[in-house]
Amino acid sequence: MIDTIKIYTEIDKETYDRIKSMAIVKNSVDNHKSQLLYEIINDHLDGSFDSRLSVRVDTGVKYQFVDKGYCLEIEGSYHKIVNGYNSHNGYCDLQFICENLIQMVELAYNIELPYLQNWFLQRVDIAVCYDLKKQENVKSYINSLSRCSYPRRNAKFFYDESLYLSGTTTTLKIYNKLLEFKKHDMKKFGSNKEFNLLGYMKNIDGFIRFECEIKKKMLKKVYNSEKHIEIIKVKYEDLKKVWCEEFMKILQFIKNDLEIVRGRQAVFERLQKLFKCSRANQLYYFYCSIQLNGLKDIKMNTSSSTYYRNIKDLKQAKIDFSQSYKIEEIEMFYFNPFEYKEVV
């Protein structure tokens, strides 16, 4: 399904002034030279569930618009605006989504905007959710992804939560939908009594989400265009194909045979990669205490729950914390998105 999109078009000065008069204007001025360095004109339209649609106007220089001289950008998730969530029950018709977002802006500012034929696509997110039935399966699979290295990608891993892989043409995200919802979207519902918040959270408890942000550089490649990507020419099948190809490239690098690490520096680096900073530091100090005082002494002077939790995490990270301890294999949840049925 399609989630967040960013679209743009050329507008005239009258439309530009109309939106600017109702928007938030931020600028930077060099007082010494009395020169305007830059100006950002932005506004937000709030949806039924406090989901926002960004509306921004600028000069046409950004997109080489020379006819009317100004541009309008719209960015947001129609799915979230309508439903309040973006895990399932989504939309795959880009033209339908764009027409509705454009109409929302027209009504909000009491203006007429160009027809869809004159709108262009800057970026689009294609997302698919899968139901792994329970939270433990989602965490197990996501944690298994920390074992990989990804060529030409800036990887950010968050234990139990997500893996982000940013690139110049696409950004890939694999994350725990329930934890992501609690962190970013749950507060938006506030006192909304019409939405069954507890029921929804129970429903997505085992959901894992694969999201591909397709950037303009990739869109140009797909549609063999050097300039603008016309919305009316974009097909969902083409976008889903990009999603498939990008995740196939990434998932082929997944390996579960993590090498055992020894030595303080190697252990510290492994823990920093696999866990959040505070947890990584806790485990590192625990590891150092074992090296200094021995496993038996640490077990006697540490609470049972803390001791076994730390030991479990060190085993999962395949850290040789006693220099003679046999590392046991941790069974990981097997999941292949190309063999699973997505949630609709």
MOPE-V249934 format. One record per backbone hydrogen bond with DSSP energy under -0.5 kcal/mol. CO is the residue of the C=O (numbers start at 0). NH is the residue of the N-H. E is the energy in kcal/mol with one decimal. If there is no record, write none. Layout:
co->CO nh->NH e->E
co->CO nh->NH e->E
//
This chain:
co->0 nh->126 e->-2.5
co->1 nh->90 e->-0.6
co->2 nh->77 e->-0.6
co->3 nh->124 e->-2.2
co->4 nh->75 e->-2.0
co->5 nh->121 e->-3.1
co->5 nh->122 e->-1.3
co->6 nh->73 e->-2.6
co->7 nh->119 e->-2.7
co->8 nh->71 e->-2.3
co->10 nh->69 e->-1.1
co->11 nh->15 e->-2.2
co->12 nh->16 e->-2.9
co->13 nh->17 e->-2.0
co->14 nh->18 e->-2.2
co->15 nh->19 e->-2.5
co->16 nh->20 e->-2.2
co->17 nh->21 e->-0.5
co->18 nh->21 e->-1.1
co->19 nh->22 e->-1.1
co->22 nh->24 e->-0.5
co->23 nh->25 e->-0.5
co->23 nh->41 e->-2.6
co->25 nh->39 e->-4.1
co->27 nh->36 e->-2.9
co->27 nh->37 e->-1.2
co->28 nh->30 e->-1.1
co->29 nh->33 e->-1.1
co->29 nh->34 e->-2.0
co->34 nh->29 e->-3.4
co->34 nh->36 e->-0.7
co->37 nh->27 e->-2.3
co->38 nh->40 e->-0.5
co->39 nh->25 e->-3.1
co->39 nh->41 e->-0.6
co->40 nh->56 e->-1.6
co->41 nh->23 e->-2.9
co->42 nh->54 e->-2.9
co->43 nh->45 e->-0.5
co->44 nh->52 e->-2.2
co->46 nh->49 e->-1.4
co->50 nh->46 e->-2.4
co->51 nh->53 e->-0.5
co->52 nh->44 e->-2.3
co->53 nh->74 e->-2.3
co->54 nh->42 e->-2.2
co->55 nh->72 e->-3.4
co->56 nh->40 e->-0.7
co->57 nh->70 e->-2.7
co->58 nh->61 e->-0.8
co->59 nh->62 e->-0.8
co->59 nh->64 e->-3.1
co->60 nh->63 e->-1.2
co->63 nh->65 e->-0.6
co->68 nh->59 e->-2.6
co->69 nh->10 e->-2.2
co->70 nh->57 e->-1.9
co->71 nh->8 e->-1.8
co->72 nh->55 e->-2.7
co->73 nh->6 e->-2.6
co->74 nh->53 e->-3.2
co->75 nh->4 e->-2.1
co->75 nh->77 e->-0.6
co->76 nh->80 e->-2.0
co->77 nh->81 e->-2.3
co->78 nh->82 e->-2.8
co->78 nh->83 e->-0.6
co->79 nh->83 e->-1.5
co->80 nh->47 e->-0.9
co->90 nh->1 e->-3.3
co->91 nh->93 e->-1.0
co->92 nh->96 e->-2.1
co->93 nh->97 e->-2.7
co->94 nh->98 e->-2.4
co->95 nh->99 e->-1.8
co->96 nh->100 e->-2.2
co->97 nh->101 e->-2.7
co->98 nh->102 e->-2.0
co->99 nh->103 e->-1.9
co->100 nh->104 e->-1.8
co->101 nh->105 e->-2.3
co->102 nh->106 e->-2.4
co->103 nh->107 e->-2.0
co->104 nh->108 e->-2.0
co->105 nh->109 e->-1.1
co->105 nh->110 e->-1.7
co->114 nh->117 e->-2.3
co->115 nh->118 e->-2.0
co->117 nh->9 e->-0.5
co->118 nh->230 e->-1.8
co->119 nh->7 e->-2.1
co->122 nh->5 e->-2.2
co->123 nh->125 e->-0.5
co->123 nh->213 e->-3.1
co->124 nh->2 e->-2.8
co->124 nh->126 e->-0.5
co->125 nh->211 e->-2.9
co->127 nh->209 e->-3.1
co->128 nh->342 e->-3.2
co->129 nh->131 e->-0.8
co->129 nh->207 e->-2.5
co->131 nh->133 e->-1.2
co->133 nh->136 e->-0.7
co->133 nh->137 e->-1.3
co->134 nh->138 e->-2.4
co->135 nh->139 e->-2.2
co->136 nh->140 e->-2.2
co->137 nh->141 e->-2.5
co->138 nh->142 e->-2.6
co->139 nh->143 e->-1.3
co->140 nh->144 e->-0.8
co->141 nh->144 e->-1.0
co->142 nh->145 e->-1.0
co->143 nh->146 e->-1.1
co->144 nh->147 e->-1.5
co->148 nh->150 e->-0.5
co->149 nh->152 e->-1.4
co->152 nh->154 e->-0.9
co->153 nh->165 e->-2.1
co->155 nh->163 e->-2.9
co->157 nh->160 e->-2.0
co->157 nh->161 e->-1.8
co->160 nh->175 e->-3.1
co->161 nh->157 e->-2.9
co->162 nh->173 e->-2.4
co->163 nh->155 e->-2.6
co->164 nh->171 e->-2.9
co->165 nh->153 e->-2.1
co->168 nh->214 e->-2.4
co->169 nh->166 e->-0.9
co->170 nh->212 e->-3.1
co->171 nh->164 e->-3.0
co->172 nh->210 e->-3.1
co->173 nh->162 e->-2.3
co->174 nh->176 e->-0.8
co->174 nh->208 e->-2.5
co->175 nh->179 e->-2.4
co->176 nh->180 e->-2.4
co->177 nh->181 e->-2.4
co->178 nh->182 e->-1.8
co->179 nh->183 e->-2.3
co->180 nh->184 e->-1.8
co->180 nh->185 e->-2.5
co->184 nh->187 e->-1.4
co->185 nh->188 e->-1.4
co->185 nh->189 e->-0.5
co->186 nh->189 e->-0.6
co->188 nh->191 e->-3.0
co->190 nh->192 e->-0.8
co->193 nh->195 e->-0.5
co->194 nh->196 e->-1.7
co->195 nh->199 e->-2.3
co->196 nh->200 e->-2.4
co->197 nh->201 e->-1.9
co->198 nh->202 e->-1.7
co->199 nh->203 e->-1.9
co->201 nh->204 e->-0.8
co->203 nh->206 e->-2.0
co->205 nh->131 e->-3.3
co->206 nh->176 e->-1.5
co->206 nh->177 e->-0.6
co->207 nh->129 e->-2.6
co->208 nh->174 e->-2.1
co->208 nh->210 e->-0.6
co->209 nh->127 e->-2.3
co->210 nh->172 e->-2.6
co->210 nh->212 e->-0.5
co->211 nh->125 e->-2.5
co->211 nh->213 e->-0.8
co->212 nh->170 e->-1.6
co->212 nh->214 e->-0.7
co->213 nh->123 e->-1.7
co->214 nh->217 e->-0.7
co->214 nh->218 e->-2.2
co->215 nh->219 e->-2.7
co->216 nh->220 e->-1.2
co->217 nh->221 e->-2.5
co->218 nh->222 e->-2.4
co->219 nh->224 e->-2.0
co->220 nh->223 e->-0.5
co->227 nh->229 e->-0.7
co->228 nh->120 e->-2.6
co->229 nh->232 e->-1.4
co->230 nh->233 e->-1.5
co->234 nh->237 e->-0.6
co->234 nh->238 e->-1.5
co->235 nh->239 e->-2.9
co->236 nh->240 e->-1.6
co->237 nh->241 e->-1.5
co->238 nh->242 e->-2.1
co->239 nh->243 e->-2.5
co->240 nh->244 e->-2.6
co->241 nh->245 e->-2.7
co->242 nh->246 e->-2.1
co->243 nh->247 e->-2.2
co->244 nh->248 e->-1.8
co->245 nh->249 e->-1.7
co->246 nh->250 e->-3.0
co->247 nh->251 e->-1.2
co->249 nh->252 e->-1.8
co->250 nh->253 e->-1.3
co->255 nh->257 e->-1.4
co->260 nh->319 e->-2.1
co->262 nh->266 e->-2.5
co->263 nh->267 e->-2.9
co->264 nh->268 e->-2.4
co->265 nh->269 e->-2.1
co->266 nh->270 e->-2.6
co->267 nh->271 e->-2.2
co->268 nh->272 e->-1.4
co->269 nh->273 e->-1.9
co->270 nh->274 e->-2.4
co->275 nh->279 e->-3.0
co->276 nh->280 e->-2.3
co->277 nh->281 e->-2.0
co->278 nh->282 e->-2.4
co->279 nh->283 e->-2.2
co->280 nh->284 e->-2.5
co->281 nh->285 e->-2.0
co->282 nh->286 e->-2.6
co->283 nh->287 e->-2.7
co->284 nh->288 e->-2.1
co->285 nh->289 e->-1.8
co->286 nh->290 e->-2.0
co->287 nh->291 e->-1.8
co->288 nh->292 e->-3.2
co->288 nh->293 e->-0.5
co->289 nh->293 e->-2.1
co->293 nh->297 e->-1.9
co->294 nh->298 e->-2.2
co->295 nh->299 e->-1.6
co->296 nh->300 e->-1.5
co->298 nh->301 e->-0.6
co->302 nh->306 e->-2.8
co->303 nh->307 e->-2.4
co->304 nh->308 e->-1.7
co->305 nh->309 e->-2.4
co->306 nh->310 e->-2.5
co->307 nh->311 e->-2.2
co->308 nh->312 e->-2.1
co->309 nh->313 e->-2.3
co->310 nh->314 e->-2.3
co->311 nh->315 e->-2.4
co->312 nh->316 e->-1.9
co->313 nh->318 e->-2.4
co->314 nh->317 e->-1.5
co->317 nh->260 e->-1.9
co->317 nh->319 e->-0.5
co->318 nh->320 e->-1.4
co->324 nh->326 e->-0.7
co->328 nh->330 e->-0.6
co->335 nh->338 e->-2.4
co->335 nh->339 e->-0.7
co->339 nh->341 e->-0.5
//
